[in-house]
């Protein structure tokens, strides 16, 4: 038998194998489509990469997926999944120690066994990575996985430095860059000489420090600060502005009040100018004095992983943050090269990344699909949760939209009252005149479970009257959307408890 080796795959003649369909025979023994199949390279293996690889393969492409680290990317390995497990464990610990029903249910301070919690967390991470990533790739005949680091060496070629040694050239017709992002580290003098944590190290730690300082005010900073506090750490948060300052100001104020009620120290308008570490202790010099801690968590955002790709050789342009600029179809500035996920200038959420990856694959294989982010919901998994979709009042006004808005406090929501937890609010933002709903912000228990209803309402271009006329099940938190909508035309305090 004679064979012709092409770009790491072997093309075999069907004449030498009667009855066999012509196609690609790969080094791992899998067979793909015929030799004329579109060649798609995917760099990365997270949410965007997996969605794109599967859709491209479904559409008949021969896919080469390249991963330099652990299969699965950020979300399943070191992001969404482990953090939400830890947050849930911390929530259970908090309820055992204190709840609105302590007068009738005796509270007992829990014993925290962090190593066992970590083992439980990691077992579920491993299970999901295998089920949702590794096993799917292993059983997908048109997807070949290369373990190594890719860099562009031309407009349609990649060189992969293989993890096992050596190099491999991949030529492609289309390429998707989905390399994600890593924790950004601010240039604070002395910081890099200390054993500080990013979210990755914090989630992998088998101990809860006695005193934890957190630099940052974003979702990751807030979520992990509260989780560690509930697992036994004394936590101080240093916010350069205010907590969650990019949201409606009322959101940060409400979360700050909740944090301080739990004993979390929140220092607003506070910035570290120097960090030192000696004898197992951190000392942070700030504009409001010194902060001392046993451990330091830096959670000041994430930077796109684009620096080692040699994008200039392929003509791919970056924005001022080093992120890949893409249009609504995930196209970059270079023909035939697409990008999706946290390495781009789109919002850094895994569900956005997956949706973008799918649309990129459709476009790479001859379709025409766009990603509409006008009604993109977002959730911060603190307690109370923060959930938003659409415009805030300030964003709408900045866009030239005249607005009308109402804020309903949770002491008007029956579910919150029977939970004895009436802290928080739901705010609706409408287009003035038409009454069309254009934005919702909520700070409430399980706010993430109600925000999708708001997203659907915005996507359907519903007015607040349309929303007020809907049937909502009584004694659910999502009923708060109906009540908030009713406030545009009536005083809900004068309604019976389940008035339609």
N, C-alpha and C positions, 0 to 999 in steps of 0.2 A: 504494500500500500504506500502511495506517496501522498504527502500532505504539504500544505502551504501555511506557514505560521504567519499570522497577521495580528499585530497589536495584542499579543498575549492570548489570542483565541485561535483555534485551529479549524480551518475550513476543509472539510473532507468531501471528496467527490462521491456522489451517490452511485456513480457507475461501478464503483468498487464495492458497494454495499447494496445489492439489489433489494428493493422493497423499502429502503430507508428514504425518508424525506430529506432533501438537501437542507442543511442548516448549520448552525454554529455548534461545534463540540468544544466545550470549555475545559479548562484544566481540572475543574471539580467534577467533571462528568455530566453536568447538566446540559441539556440541549435547549437552544432558543429558537427564534424564528429563522427564516431563510436568510441567505447571505446578503440579500438586498434590504434587510431591515434597517430602519433608521437607527443610528448609533447615538445613544444618549448617555452622557456622563453626568453623574450626580456626586457632588463633593459634600460629604456629611451624611449622617444617618439619624438625625433627629426628626421632629415632627414634620418639618417642611420637606426634608429629603425623602423620608419614607412615603409620604403622600404622593410626592412627585414620581418616585421610582415605581410605585405600584400602578399609578394611573398611566404612566408612559408604557409600562409593560403590557397593561391591559389594552392599550391602543396599538399594540403591535411592535413597539420599539424593543431593541436589544439594549439593556441598561447595564452600565458598569457603575457601581456605587463604591465610593472611596471614603474610608473612615480612618482617621489617624489615631483615634482613641477608643473609648468604649462604645460599642453599638448602642444606639438609643438617644444620644445627645443629652442635652441639659435636663429636660422636663422629667423624664422617668428616672434618671440616675442621680442628679444632684439639685433638682429644682422642684417643680410642682408636686411630684408624688411624695418624696421624703418630707418636704416641708409641711404638707397638709397632714401627713401622718403624725408628725411631731406636734403640730398645732392642735390636732384632735386629742392627742394624749394629754397635752397641757390643759385643754378644756375640761377633760374628765377630772384631772387632778384639782382644778379650780372648783368644780362643782362639789367635789367631796369635802372641800375645805370651807366653802361658803356658797350660799344660794339664798334666794328670796324666801325659802321655806325652812330656814334653820330653826324657827320657833317650834316647828312641829316635827322636824327631821334632824336628829342630832348630827352635827358636823364633826368630822374627824380629820385631822391633818393627815394627808396620805404620806406613805413612805415611798419615795421616788427611787427606783432602781434603774438608773439611766443606762447601764450596759444592757440590761434585758430589753428595755424599750428600744434601744438602738438595734439590737439583734432582730426584734420583731419588725422594725421599720425596714431594715436591709433585706430581710427575707421577702417582704412584699415587693420591694423594688426589684430584686432579682427575678421574682416570679413574673412580674409584669414585663420586664425587659425581655425575658425569654419568650413569653407568650405573644407579645405585641410587636416585637422587633426581630430577635434572632431567629425564632422558629418560622416566622413569615418569610424572612429572607432565605432561609435554608430550603424552603419548599416552593420558592418562586422560580420556575425554570428559566425565565427570561431576565433574571437579575443576577449579575456576577458581582461578588464583593471582593474588593482589594483592601487590605489593611496597610495603610501607609499615608504619608503626607503628600498632597498634590500641589503642584505649582504649574502655572501656565508657561508654556514655552513657545506659544504662537497663538494665532486666532482660533485654531481648531485642534490644538494638541496640548496634552498635559504630560508632565513627567511625575511619576509617583515614586518617592523614596520609600521602599517597602519596609515595614516594621521588622520583617524577618531578614532583611538585608538585601542589598541590590536596588536597582531601579527598574521601572517599567514604564513604557510609553503607551499612552491611551490617546487615540485619535477619535474625534467625535464629530457628529453632524450638529448636535445641539448639546449644550451644557447647562446644568443648573448649579449655582453656587448656593449652598445652604449650610454654611460653616458655623452659624450661631454666634454667640457672644460669651465673653467672660467678665468676671467682676472687674470694674474699673477701680483703680486705686488712686486717690487724690495725692498730689505732690506735697504732703505735709512733711516738713523737715523731721528726720529721725524715724519716720514710720516704717520705711522699708528695712530698717535694721532691727525691727522687733518681730516677735512671733505672733503677729496679729492674725485674726481670722477673717476670711470672707465667708459668704453664706455656705460655700462648699465645705470648709473646715468645720463650721458651726454645726451643720447638719450631720457631720460624720463623727462628732465628738461624743465620747462615752461618759462625759461628766458635765455637770452644770456648775459653772464657776460661782463662787460665793458672791463676787461683785463683777458685774459685766457692764462695760461701757459700749455704747453703740453710736458710731458716727454715721449719720444719715437720717433721712426723714421720709423716704419713699416707702412703697408697699413692703419690700423685703425687710427693710429696717424695722418697720412697725410690727410686722408679723412675728419676726424672730425675737424682737425685744419682749413682746408680751408672752410668747411661748416660754422663753427662758425664765421670765419672772414667775410664771405659774408653775414652773418646775423647780423653783427654789432659789433662783438668783436674785440678788438686789441689782436692779437695772437702772442705768442712767442713759438717757437718749440725748445726744447732742444734735440739734436741728439747726442748720445754718439759717433757715428762715423760720418756718413753722412746720408742724407735722403735715405731710401730704399737701404741701403748699401749692402744688399745681392744680389742685381741685378747688371747688367752691370753698371759700374761707370757712363756712359753717361746718364743713366736713372735718377739717383739721381741728377746729375748736371742740367739736363733740368727741373726737377720738382722744384728744388731750385730756379732757375732763374724765373720760373713762379710764385712761391710763393712770392718772394721778389718784383716782379713787382706789385703784388696785395697788398703790404704793410705788408705781413706776415714776421715777423722776424724769421729767421732760424739761430740758433746757432749750428754750427757743432763742432765736437770734444768737446762737452760740457757735463759734468756729474754733477748731483746734489749730494752734500755730506751731506746736511742737509736741512730739511724742517721744518718750523715753521708756526704757525697760531695764529693770535691775532687780535682782533678788526675787524674781517671780512676780513682779508688780509693774503695772503700767502707770505712768504719770502723763496726763495730758494737760498741756498749758493752753488755756482758752482766754477769750476776751472777758470771761466772767470768773476767772480764777482757775485753780487746779482741780482736775478730776482724777481720782485714783481708782484703779480697778485691778482685779486679778486676771481678767481677759478683756480683749478689745475686739469688737466686731466692726468691720468696715463694710458698710452697705450703701454706697453712694452711686449706684447705677451700674450698668453693664456696657462694655465696649465691644464693638463688632470684631470678630475674628477674620480680619482681611489682610493683615500685615505680611504674611508669608506666602501669599498666593501669586505674587508677581503679576498683579492685575494689569499693570501698565503694558506688559507685552501683548495683552489681548485687547487693549483699548477700553477697558472697563473703568468708568469714572466713579470716584468716591465723593461723598459730601464732606463738610468740614469736620465731622466726627469720625471719619474713616469708614462710614457705612456706604454700602453700594446703593446708588440711586436707581430706583426702578419706577416704571409706570404702572398703571392699574392692571396691566397684563403680565407683570413681573419681568419685562424686558429691560435689560441694561443698555448702556450706550453702545455696546458692541453687538453686531449682528450675530444671531444664533446663541448668544449667552444670556441666560436668565438668572435671577437670584430671588430667594425667598427666605423669610424667617428673620431671626434677630441680627443677621449680618447686614440687613438692608435698612432703609430709612422708614420702614413701616413699624407700627406699634409692636412691642416685644411681648406678645402673648402666644402661647403654643397653638391655640385654636386659630389665630390669625395666620400663623406660620403654616399650619396644615392646609388651610383653605387656599393660601397663596401657592403652596407647592402643587396642589391639585390643578389649580388654574394655569400655573406655569407649564405643567405637563400637557394639558390640553392644547395650549398654544404651541408648545414645542412639536407636537405631533399633528399640526395642521388645523387645529381648531381656533376659536376666537372667544376667549373668556376673560372677564374682568372681575376684579375684587372690589366690592362696594363696602367701604368702611363707615358709611354715614350713620349706621345704627349698630356700632360695635359696642357690646357690653363689656364692662370690666369690673372685677371684684377684688377687694383687698380683704384677706381672711383674718382680720383682727376680730375682736369681740367688743362692741358690736361690729358687724361687717360693714364695709363700705361698698356700694354698688352704684355704677354710673352708666349712662348710655346717652348718646347724642350730645347736644350742646349744653354747657353750663350757661348761666345767664351772661356772664362776662364774655364767653366765647361767642355767643350769638350776637351780642352787641358789637364785638370786635369785627364780626363778619358783616355788619351792617343790617342785622335783623332786629326789628323792634319787637320787644318781648313783653309778655305778661307772665307772672309766675305766682305760685302759691306754695306755702310750706305747711305741711300738716305734722304736728308733733305726735309722737307715738302714744301719748296719753289720750288720744282720740281714736286709737285702734283697739278694738275689743281683744284681739289676740294678745297684744302687748299687756293689756290690763289683767287678763286672767293669768298671764305668766308672771305677774308682779314685776315686770321689767319694762317700764314705759319710757325708757331713755332712748332718744334718737328722733329722727324725722324722715319724712318723704317730701321731696320738693319736685314739683312739675314746672317745666318751662315751656311756654307756648309762643307761637307766632301771634303777635298782637293783631287783632282784627279778625283773622280767620279762626283763631282758637286751636289751630293744629298743634299737636304735641310734637315738640322738637328735642326735648331733653328731660331726663329724670336723674335725680341724685337721691340716694337713700343711705341713711346710717341707721341700721336696725339689725336685730338678731336675724340671721339667715337672709340678709338682704340679697345675697347672691341668688337665692331661689325665686325672688320676685322680679329681678331685673330683666329676665328674658321676656316676660309678659310685656314689659314696657318697650323692649326692643321691637317686638312684633307690632305693637301699637304704632310706634314711630314709623316702622317700615311700611305699614298699611296706610300711613298718612291719616290716622284717626285724629279727631278733635277730642278735647277733654269731655265734651258732651257725649261723644260716641263711647268713650271709656266709662263715663259715669252711668251710662245706660246698660252696660254689660252686667251679666250675672256673675258674681264672685261668691265662692263658698264662704259661709260665715265661720268666724274664728280661724281664719288663716291670715298670715301676715300680708299676703298679696292683696287681700281686700283693702289694705291701706291705699293702693293705687286708685281704687274706685272712690274711696272717701276723699282722697286728695283731689280727685277730679271734681267731686261734688262741691268742694269749697269754692270753685269758681262761680257758682250760682246760688249757694245757700250756706247757712251756718250749720255745719254737721253736728255741733254740740246740741242742737235742737231736734235732732232726728232720733227715732227709736233705735235700739241697738243694732238691728239688721234691716234698716229701712232701705227700700229700693229706690 
